[in-house]
Amino acid sequence: MKSSVALARVLEILERDGSVPASSIGQNLRRELSTLFDSGVLEEARRGSGFRVVVLDQSTLQILIQKLFPAGLEAVLDENARVDSRAQAVARFRNAKVASKSTGQPLLVRGFGKAVLRRGSEVLGLSDWTKVAGVAAVQLDNAQSWSLDGTIAVVENMESFLQAEQVIEGLDGAIYTGGRMSERMLDWLAGPALGKCRFIHSGDYDPVGIDEYLKLRQRCAGRVSLYLPSGLEELFKRFGKKELVTNSLAVLKRIRGCGDRDAEMVIKLMDEYGCGLEQEVLWI
């Protein structure tokens, strides 16, 4: 988004003044404007003691601005304007991916025993919902958060999530992350709505999985443990996959010396056997 704002700022000056100092256009912006230079819409020429980029075809420049920024340059350059949704990002930048976050995030969750989801006066029987449908879904958004109590597994992969209670004992619920946890999900897990929960992180035993565990542990200090099954070393020997480590060497380097005993134990197994372990092995 920063590059889009920088481009918009240069285009605004070109539209208003007809030229800008050539020194104000760096290599990245010059590449973005290369088509205009090549087609003769812009020209770099000496003016006085220096060089300036000059507009030779104002009408074509206007067409380009409208194409790049459908909502207009003013909307892009408004420092107080928020870009929270992908729809806003399309309107301002013609690029949904520059949004800071979507307006909401669907969340898959399962419940056991007497687990319920609460939000204000609303109460959803999560365990009953899970018995009937296998999985429940709610939306994390900017409104009041859903609350949940008890011991909750935070599970990386879908197959493991759907069978979490068969391996991890004493669960009241399970939450599916789908890999890396979003900032919205982390905010919810660490927020007051789940302030009474104890979390058991269950992911792949590889650099990314341990990195996610450490991230959650930092945000929810004192309330997070790593699921470590018995016989983990034997599972590394029999079912380890080296690509889980070789594809994430930078992450492995970063998490070394993290100071967490359980994480360090898994890192030691990764080093000793040169591989990681996919969590689905626990359900074989």
C-alpha positions in Angstrom: 0.0 0.0 0.0 2.9 2.4 0.7 4.0 2.2 -2.9 0.5 2.9 -4.1 0.3 6.0 -1.9 3.7 7.2 -3.2 2.6 6.8 -6.7 -0.7 8.6 -6.0 1.3 11.5 -4.5 3.5 11.9 -7.5 0.5 11.7 -9.9 -1.3 14.3 -7.9 1.6 16.8 -8.3 1.9 15.9 -12.0 -1.8 16.5 -12.5 -1.8 19.8 -10.6 1.5 21.3 -11.6 2.4 19.6 -14.8 5.9 18.5 -13.6 7.9 17.2 -10.6 11.6 17.2 -9.9 13.1 14.1 -11.5 15.0 13.5 -8.2 11.7 12.9 -6.4 10.9 9.8 -8.5 12.9 6.8 -7.3 13.6 3.6 -9.2 10.5 1.8 -8.1 8.2 4.7 -9.1 10.0 5.1 -12.4 9.3 1.5 -13.2 5.6 2.0 -12.4 5.6 5.0 -14.7 7.7 3.4 -17.5 4.7 3.0 -19.8 4.0 6.7 -19.6 7.6 7.6 -20.4 7.7 5.1 -23.3 4.5 6.4 -24.8 5.5 10.0 -24.6 2.9 11.1 -21.9 5.8 12.0 -19.6 9.3 13.3 -20.5 12.3 14.0 -18.4 13.9 17.3 -19.5 16.2 20.0 -18.1 14.5 22.9 -16.5 16.8 25.6 -15.1 19.6 24.0 -13.1 18.1 20.6 -12.8 15.9 18.0 -14.5 12.1 17.6 -14.1 9.6 15.1 -15.2 7.1 17.0 -17.4 3.5 16.0 -18.5 3.1 16.2 -22.3 -0.3 14.6 -22.5 -2.6 15.6 -19.6 -5.7 13.8 -20.9 -3.9 10.4 -21.1 -2.5 11.1 -17.6 -6.1 11.6 -16.3 -7.2 8.3 -17.9 -4.3 6.5 -16.1 -5.2 8.0 -12.8 -8.8 6.9 -13.1 -7.7 3.4 -14.0 -5.3 3.0 -11.1 -7.4 4.8 -8.4 -11.1 4.5 -9.2 -12.1 6.4 -6.0 -9.8 9.3 -6.9 -6.5 10.5 -5.7 -8.0 12.3 -2.7 -9.4 9.1 -1.3 -5.9 7.4 -1.5 -4.1 10.3 0.0 -6.5 10.9 2.9 -4.3 9.9 5.9 -7.4 9.6 8.1 -9.2 7.2 5.8 -9.1 3.5 6.9 -8.7 0.6 4.6 -10.1 -2.1 6.8 -12.1 -4.1 4.2 -11.1 -5.6 0.9 -14.0 -3.7 -0.7 -12.5 -0.4 0.4 -9.1 -1.5 -0.9 -10.6 -2.3 -4.3 -12.3 1.1 -4.4 -9.2 3.1 -3.4 -6.4 1.0 -4.9 -8.0 -1.5 -7.3 -6.3 -4.1 -5.1 -8.1 -6.1 -2.4 -4.9 -7.4 -0.9 -3.8 -4.0 0.5 -6.6 -4.1 3.1 -5.3 -4.3 6.6 -7.9 -7.0 7.4 -11.3 -8.2 6.1 -14.5 -7.2 7.9 -14.9 -10.6 9.4 -13.3 -14.0 9.7 -15.3 -17.3 9.7 -14.2 -19.5 12.6 -14.6 -23.3 12.9 -15.0 -24.6 16.4 -16.1 -27.8 18.1 -17.4 -28.4 21.6 -17.6 -31.3 24.0 -19.3 -31.9 27.3 -21.3 -28.9 28.3 -19.5 -26.3 26.2 -21.4 -23.3 25.1 -20.6 -20.1 23.1 -21.8 -16.8 24.6 -22.2 -13.3 23.2 -24.1 -10.9 25.3 -27.5 -12.5 25.9 -27.0 -15.1 23.2 -26.1 -18.6 24.2 -25.3 -21.4 21.7 -25.0 -25.0 22.8 -21.7 -25.7 21.2 -21.4 -29.4 22.3 -25.0 -30.1 21.0 -24.2 -28.3 17.8 -21.1 -30.4 17.4 -22.9 -33.7 18.0 -25.5 -32.9 15.4 -23.3 -31.2 12.7 -19.8 -32.3 13.6 -18.5 -28.7 13.5 -19.9 -25.2 14.3 -19.1 -21.9 12.7 -19.3 -18.3 13.9 -17.8 -15.1 12.6 -15.0 -13.1 14.3 -15.6 -9.4 13.6 -15.4 -6.0 15.2 -18.6 -6.6 17.3 -18.7 -8.1 20.7 -16.7 -11.4 20.8 -18.0 -14.9 21.3 -16.8 -16.3 24.7 -15.9 -19.8 25.6 -14.6 -21.4 28.8 -12.5 -24.4 29.6 -9.6 -26.3 28.0 -9.4 -25.6 24.3 -7.2 -27.3 21.7 -5.9 -24.9 19.1 -5.4 -27.2 16.1 -3.5 -26.5 12.9 -4.8 -29.1 10.4 -8.4 -30.0 9.5 -8.3 -33.8 9.9 -6.8 -33.4 13.4 -9.3 -30.7 14.3 -12.2 -33.0 13.4 -10.9 -35.8 15.7 -9.1 -33.7 18.4 -11.0 -35.2 21.4 -10.0 -38.7 20.3 -6.3 -38.0 21.1 -6.2 -35.0 23.4 -7.9 -35.8 26.7 -10.0 -33.4 28.8 -11.0 -31.0 26.1 -14.0 -28.7 26.3 -13.5 -27.4 22.8 -11.3 -27.2 19.7 -10.5 -24.3 17.4 -9.3 -24.7 13.8 -6.5 -22.3 12.7 -5.8 -23.6 9.2 -2.1 -23.0 9.6 -0.9 -19.5 10.6 -3.2 -17.8 13.0 -4.4 -14.4 11.8 -4.0 -11.3 13.9 -7.8 -11.2 14.4 -7.8 -14.8 15.7 -4.8 -14.0 18.0 -6.6 -10.9 19.3 -9.7 -13.1 20.1 -7.7 -15.9 21.8 -5.8 -13.4 23.9 -8.8 -11.2 24.7 -11.1 -11.1 27.6 -13.8 -13.2 25.9 -11.5 -16.3 26.3 -9.7 -15.0 29.3 -10.6 -18.1 31.4 -9.5 -20.6 28.8 -6.5 -22.8 28.9 -5.1 -23.6 25.5 -3.4 -26.7 24.2 -1.6 -26.0 21.0 -1.7 -28.9 18.6 0.1 -28.4 15.3 2.8 -29.9 13.1 6.1 -30.6 14.9 8.1 -28.5 12.6 9.5 -24.9 12.7 6.3 -23.3 11.7 4.2 -25.3 14.1 6.5 -24.4 17.0 6.6 -20.8 15.9 2.8 -20.6 16.1 2.9 -22.2 19.5 5.4 -19.7 20.8 3.4 -16.8 19.3 0.2 -18.0 21.1 2.2 -18.6 24.3 3.5 -15.0 24.2 0.0 -13.5 23.7 -1.6 -15.7 26.3 1.1 -15.9 28.9 0.7 -18.7 31.5 -2.3 -20.3 29.7 -0.8 -22.2 26.8 0.8 -25.7 26.7 2.2 -27.7 23.7 0.6 -31.0 23.1 3.4 -33.6 23.4 2.3 -37.2 22.9 4.1 -40.1 24.5 6.6 -41.8 22.1 7.2 -38.6 20.1 10.8 -39.5 19.3 9.8 -42.8 17.9 7.3 -41.1 15.7 10.0 -38.8 14.4 12.2 -41.8 13.6 9.4 -43.6 11.7 7.3 -40.9 10.1 9.5 -37.7 9.9 9.5 -35.6 6.8 12.7 -33.6 6.1 11.0 -31.0 3.9 9.2 -29.7 6.9 12.6 -28.5 8.2 14.5 -27.7 5.0 11.7 -25.5 3.7 11.6 -23.5 7.0 15.3 -23.1 7.9 14.9 -19.3 8.5 12.1 -20.0 11.0 14.1 -22.7 12.7 17.0 -20.3 13.2 14.7 -17.7 14.6 13.1 -19.9 17.2 16.3 -21.4 18.5 17.0 -20.4 22.1 13.4 -19.5 22.7 13.6 -20.6 26.3 10.5 -22.8 26.3 11.3 -26.3 27.5 8.8 -28.1 25.4 9.6 -26.2 22.2 13.3 -26.7 22.8 12.7 -30.5 23.1 10.9 -30.6 19.7 13.7 -28.4 18.1 16.2 -30.9 19.5 14.3 -33.8 17.8 14.2 -31.8 14.5 18.0 -31.3 14.7 18.7 -34.9 15.7 16.6 -36.5 13.0 16.8 -33.8 10.3 13.0 -33.7 9.9 9.7 -32.5 11.1 6.5 -34.4 11.9 3.0 -33.8 10.6 0.5 -33.9 13.4 -1.9 -36.2 11.5 0.5 -39.1 12.5 -1.1 -39.0 16.0 -4.4 -40.2 14.6 -2.9 -43.3 12.7 
